[in-house]
């Protein structure tokens, strides 16, 4: 059979469609470059499932973000890898995240399978290579044969799709600025998988007794600003709620499960039942993004805010079961736990675990 033919995606053939009003193509560092400030340039005529995608990346070193979107189903549904151009040599210089409904999920995916440290030299070209095989991906920089990031399980499966390049500079930048993200020499090699993925395996799920694995999610709504102190009255009947199964870690990616309204802030009621053999106090560990209010049998027991904040206070907003510990006085028999999860930015998620599940039956 014939070897796959690499496809050069020129910036002058009319194939790239950009929504960045400041996008321009010009010579930069000896290469013909697509320069973006804030916006996305899409290549709809690419359909890449398994194979390799390569490009060169140039950064000014400003606080900005350069994205590669791949296996796109729509401009709001894709996989993404991005570079925090200002965080060279820091543990989260590179980030993987799945995109649902156009919403970011970086706060929900972090650690060895989703973030990586690398050097991002400003004002120099860096060669980037992404290799895709089934539900796995590996990201390489320069000529290093070892990937800086190996992803054992892409969240959106193995279906192919189109690609895009994107840059984000921030909302507070005014006037003319030098584009922080530039791209050159974009090449797609469909079917070329020049990396052995046999050692890229998903870590076994943590042994966490008492993990809540099945949830019921109400249709989304717009909560009032501030802490939710009263359990909202959700108009939809229970049979219209969504049943959701957690990932092995216990995480529910809410934007994957229910439709988010086009609003600055939105929420859902995430609910499950606990049947207790005896009445008593039980500790529940909770991870949430961004805000959570916990109700036991209709009564509030906790309210917390972990939204991302750049400063004063500094909060990363990364989801983890160690974000909160709530002591719940369970009654004998059935108990309903309802958690109002409100989202602003960076990932809409929830996870919970009973530290000592003895005598408990956890049900959706």
Buried (B, 14 or more C-beta within 10 A) or exposed (E): EEEEEEBEBEBEEEBBEBBBEBBBBEEBEEEEBBBBBBBBBBBBEBEBBBBBBBBBBBBBEBEBBBBBBBBBBEBEBBBBBBBBBBBBEEEBBBBBBBBBBEBBBBBBBBEEBBBBBBEBEBEEBBBBBBBBBEBBBBBBBEEEEEBBBBBBBBBBEEEBBBBBBBBBBEEEBEEEBEBBBBBBBBBBBBEBBEBEBEEBEEEEEEEBEBBBBBBBBBBBBEBEEEBBEEBBEBEEEEEEBBEBEBBBBBBBBBBBBBEBEEEEBBBBBBBBBBBBEEEBEBEBBBBBBBBBBBBBBEEBBBBBBBBBEEEEEEBBBBBBBEBBEBEBEBBEEEBBBBBBBBBBBBBBBBBBBBEEBEBBEBEB
